[in-house]
Amino acid sequence: MIEEKDFEKIRPYNDDEINPALKRITAVPAFRLVLKFLFPEKSPEEIIGKLNNIHSIYDFQIQFMHKVIYSIVNKTSSGLTHDGFKNLDTKKPYLFLSNHRDIVLDSAILQILLHDNGFPTSEITFGDNLLYDQFITDLGKVNRMFTVYRGGNNKEFLNNSHLLSSYIRHTIENKKHSLWIAQRNGRTKDGHDKTEPALLKMLNMSGDRHEFYKNLSSLNIVPMAVSYEYEPCCVSKINELYLSLNSKYIKQDDEDMKSMIAGITEPKGRIHISLGQPVNAELDELDKIHNYNEKISKLTEKIDQQIYTNYKLWSNNYIASDLLNNDSKYIEYYSQDEKVTFQNYLNQQLNILVDGDKKILKFILLKIYSTPVANKEKIGSTKNSM
């Protein structure tokens, strides 16, 4: 039986661990370069002095990270909008189950919006593949990130899944803290946001298998959709999908770190975060189904439907759909100038990809942008534009 002491290897830092961790972070020379990029109007020494006097998670997140995320949003986007927070109770903890487009920003932006809308910030999943060194580990854990261990043999995978499930349940039911988790293992590369049934089975592991409604309703699952006008790390995603056509893609050792940096620094256009309705009503209905796998399958569909419905379609999505299908079905949702701008962007991305069949690369790029439109078509809702 898993006990609270078993969470030591995956939990975020506690308040008494924050100050030593911040002193380790601020002692790393590269951190000064980060501060110069984020806050060019201030001296790194001034910011480091303040950080070294912070002793709680709340103070770190509000005094520093809130400003950091807004600095990134202001420098690299054309604006941030949101909706759905009014559907939720500020006094309840939730499990935000989100589509995943960027390693860092999907969950980071949620944190500033939670705070701005009167909610406590949430804990965040952080894959063990991202824990390169003490600096990255410290940065993650001071930001309330808890570790998800991947890989290993079947026994190790099962044990890690059960530990993760138990930690999530403990955090929501006992600690009364919200959490953010991606709907799948790793970022969506092809534009198709799809919840993995294995994720929902993992969430159910820490309860009684025969108490489906009770196990999952207590987690207060809320589907979340994050929409970027320009796909984060688009070139690297196209390259991975292209290379995967003929052989298994092998990730380079520093690839995740490069993706983290690119996702933070590259232009993203407009950004929209939308929170859906808690799925508890659907759980009550699904509990009447006797077959367990069918229950899970139906629940993934319900979650995906909310994400597809709440995903914000930009002119780029409609243009890509029309270009891919060689028609003008969605011409009312974009101007000729917007089409020219997107085609220039498309050519710029393809010119970066010097290797590969240009027709296939272009097809992959258009699919990334057009798939959200196709997903809305499946559920009869394509008219969610700018």
N, C-alpha and C positions, 0 to 999 in steps of 0.2 A: 504493500500500500504506500502511495506517495504522500510524503509529509512536507511541511513547509520548508524544512531544512534542505530538501532535495532541490529546491528552486535556486539555490545559491549560485549554481554555475550558469544560469540563464537570466537572472533578474537584472534590472537596471541598478544603478547606484542608489544608495540611501543618502539622506541629507548629510550624515556624518562622513560620507566618502566624497562629497562634491568638491570641497576645497582642495584636498590633496590632488584630486584628478585635474582640477583646473590649473593648479601650479605645474603639473606635468605637461599639460597642453600648452600653456603659455611659454614654457621653456623651449619648445620646439621652434627652431629658426623659421621654418616654412609658415608657421602660424602668423608671423608678422606680415608676410606677403599677402595672406588671406585678408588680414585686417586692412591693409592698404587698398586692396581692391574694393572691399565692402564699404569702408569708411575713409575715403581719401582726404576728407576735411579734418580728420582727427589724427593725432599721433598714436602709433601703436603702443607706446609706453603708457599713455593716459588710459587707454582701454584695458591693457594688461593689468595696470595697477588696480582698476576697479574689479576686474575678474578675480584677481587674487584675494579679494576681500569678500567674495560671495560664499555663503555657507549653506545655501538651501537650493533644492531643485527649482522651486517656484521663483526665487529671486533670479536664478540663472536664466530661466526661460523667459521671464517677463522683462528683466533689465537688459538682457543681451540677445537671446535667440529671436525674440519678437522683432527686434530691430534688424537683425541679420536677415531674416526671411523677407521682411518688407523691403530691405535694401536690394536683395536679389530680384524680387518681383518688380520693383521700380526700375532697376537697371536693365532687365532682360525681357520684360513683357510690355504689352500695350495696355494692360489693365487687368484687374482681378475682380470677378463678380461671383456671387454665390446665391443659393436659395436652399430652402428645406429645413433650416435650423428651427423655424417656428413649429415644426412638426414634433419636436422633442422637448423633454422636460429637463431643465438645467440641473435638477436634483437627482437624476437617474444616471447610472453608468450604462454605456452602450458598447457594442462590438461593431465598429465601423468596418464593413466588409466591402472593399474597394476594388475597382479596376486599377490596373497598375501600368503606368506609362513611363514614369521616371523614378529612378532608384531612390532619390532623396526628396524631391519636391512634392510628390503626391501626398505624403503624410505630413511633411513639414508645413505646407500651406494650410492643411486642415488645422494645425495647432494654433496658428494665429487667428483663424476664423472662429475656432472654438472660444478662444479668449475674448475676441471682439464681440461675440454673441452671448457672453455671460456664462459659458461652460468652462469647467476645468479642462486643462489639456489632457491628452490621452497618452498611454504607453503605446509603443510602436514595435512591430516585429523588425528584426534585423538579422539577415542570413549570416551564418557563420563563415560563408565564403567572403564576406566583406570585412572580416576582422583580420586585417593584414598585420597590424602591429599594435603596440600599446597606445599610440596616438589615436588611431582610428577607433580602437576599443573604448578608450576614454571618451572620445567625442560622442560615440553612440550611447554609452551608458549614462552620461550626464544629461543626455536628451531623452531620457526615459525609454530607451530602446532595450528590448529583451531579445535574447538570442534564439534563433531557430536553427537547430542542427540538422543538416541535410546529409544524404549519402550514408555510407556504412552498409553492413550486411543487413539481412532481413530482421534479425533480432535487434540490432542497434537501431534500425529505423523504427521498429515497433515501439521500443522503449522510449526513444526520443519523441515520438508522436504522442505517446501517453503522457509524458512529462509536460509537453507543450500544452496539451488539452487541459491537463490539471492546473497548470499555471494560469491559463486564460480564465478558467472557471473560478479559481481562487481570487484572481485580481478583480473580477467583476462582482462576484457574490460576497466576498469577504472584505477585500480592500476598498470596494466600491469605486474603482477607477475604470474609466473607459479605455478601450484599446483600438488600435488600427491594425488591420491585417489585409493583405492582398488576396484577391479571389483565386489566385493561382500561384504556382511556384515560379517566380521570376516575372519579368515584365512582359506585357503583350508586345510582340514584335510585328505582327501582321495586321493590327487594327481590330482583331476579333476578340473582344472582351468576353471571356467565357469562364464561369466559375467551375473549379474542379470539384467533382463529387467527393474525391478523397479528402478535401479540406473540410467539408461538412461532416464526413465520417470521423475525422480527427476531432472536431469539436464535440462530437457526441460520445467519444471514447471515455471521457472522465465521468460520465453518468451511467445510469442503468440503461442498457441497450433497449429494454422494453418500455422505457419512459421517454419516448421521442419528444413529445410536446414539452414535458417538464424540463428535460435536459437543455433544449435549445431555446425555449421561451425565456428561461432565466438569464440567458446571455444578451437579450435585447438586441438582436442582430438588425443593423440598419444598412441597406445597400447604399453605396456611395459612388458617384460618377465624377471623375476628373477629366476635363476636356481642354486640350491645348490646341490653339489655332495652328501652330506648327509643331509637328511631332518631335519630341525630344530625342536626340541621338539618331535622327532618321537615317543618316548614311550608314552608321554601324549596324542598324537593324536590317537595312536592305542588304548589306554585305553578308550578314549572317544568314539571312533567308536564302540568298543566292547560292552561297557555298553549301548550304544544307540540302540543295536539290539533288546533288550527286553523291554526297558522303556525309558522315556525321561531323557536325561542326565542333571543332576543338577550340575552346576559349583560351586566349593568351593569359599569362599570369597576371599582367597588369591591366587587363581589359576592363574589369569592373571599376577600378579606380579611375580609368580614363572616362568611362561612361558617367561616373558620378560627377566628375569635374565638368564634362561637356554638358550634362543635363542642367547643371547650375548656371553655367556661363553663356550657353548658346541662346539666341533670341527665340522666344516662344510665342510671340504674338499675344493674343488675348487668352486668358485662362478663366475657366469656370468650374466651380465646385458645387455639386448638387447632392444633398442628402435626401434619401427616400423615406418611406414610411417603415417603421419597425415591422418585421415579417410575422409577428406573433399571431395575427389573425389567420394568415395562411397556414401556420403550423397547426392551429386547431383543426382546420379543414383537412390537412394532410394526415393528421393522426388517425383518421378513419381508414386509411389505406393499410392493408395488412402486410404487404410485401415491403421489407425494409429498403431494399435497393430502389424500389419504385418511389418510396417516400423521398429518398435523397435526390433522385432524378427530378422529381416534380419540384422540389425546393430549389434546386439549382436553376430551373426554368423560371420560377417566380423571382428569384434574385436577379437573374440576367434581364428579365423583362423590365424591372425597375431601372437597372443600369442603362439599358438601351433607351428607355423612355426619357430618362433624365440627362443622357449624354447630350451636350450642346453641339449641334451641327453648325459649322462655320461655312462660309462661302467656299473655302478650299475643299471641303468634303463633297459638296454638290458639284463643283467643277470637276473634281477627280472622277466622280461617278459618271458624269456626262462624257468626259474624255475616254474613260475606260470602255463605255458602251457605245461610243460614237453616236451620241444622240444629244438632244437638248431638253430632256425630260424636266430638269430642275433649273432651267434658264431664268425663271422668275426669282431665284434666290441668289443671283450674283449679277454683277455688272460686267461689261466688256473689259473695263479697266482691271477689275479684280481677276478676271480670267487671264489677262496678259501678265499680271503680277505673279499669279500662281504658275503659269507656264515658264516664266523666267526663273522662278524658284526651282521648279522641276528640273530645268536644264542645268542650273547651278549644282544641284545635288548629284545629277548624273555625271557631270564633268569631274566631280571629285572622285567618283568611282571609275578609275582609269582601266581596271580589268573587268572583263565580263561582257556578255552579250547585251548591248544597250537596249534592245527591244524587251528582253526579259527583265532587265533592271528597271526599266520604265513601267512595265506591267506590275512589278512588285511594289513600286512606289505608289502607283495609282490605287492598288488594292489596299495599301495601308490607310490611305485617306478616304477611300470610298466604302470600305467595309462597315463603318458605323452607319452609313446611310442604308446599306443593305440590311443591317440588323434591325433598324427602325422599320423598314419595309415589312419585315417578317412579322412584326407585332402590330402593323397597321398604323405606325406613327412616324411619318417622315417630316412633318412640318414644324420641327423645333429648330428654327433658324436663329440668326443673329437678332 
